């Protein structure tokens, strides 16, 4: 998705404007999208939510499955339109992102200069004639800050599940062009282990307000059938 990410700078980007997203072509090749746990309840009605392991960081991250094949997003049509009622926040924030500023725990707002949404003639300006940030910058800062907080809480959610051995591998077997295809590398919460938790541990999950995300994730797994249907419809048009 990101091609040339650089920090937003009032001198470098004095004339930079951001166009409104009218096409999701930039997300058409992403078959997964990271989610925060706060998005689960809305995303669960559309996408299967699974967890991927980042072995380098020794952590798990939740993602929405957007397609059955790498490089294919079944929710972006040929015209670049998003074919669902919910768009993951990581896609909605494009072409902006937050990146760490050293090791001080602070973040800086960055921009993908390779995006088609970046222009010097169209869209909303990032800075005014005096070099001061416009409302666009202020809105982006607030939105990205909120996402960063939700991302931190999601990290704590995943860490809790990992520490209590709640993840189990999931091998999805789906039909793909008259063949059975296995999608591996995904993890889900083990429902049996969840049901066998002690009352104390279950109350701990509730008190941490993790329960809605847990159940939304489990319910979302039925949406794999939606992906299969979308894949079949796509193949029928080829």
ABEGO torsion letter per residue (X at the ends): XBABBBBBBAAAAAABBBBBBABAAAAAABABBBBBAAAAAAAAAABBBBBBBBAAAGBBBBBBBABABBGBBAABBAAGBBBBABBBAAAAAOABBBBBBEAAGBBBBBBBAABAABBAABEBBABBAAGBBBAAAAAAAAAAAAAAAAAAAAAAAAAAAAAAGABBBBBBBBBBGGBBBBBBGBBBBBAAAAAABBAAAAAAAAAAGAAAAAAAAAAAAAAAAAAAAAAAAAAAAX
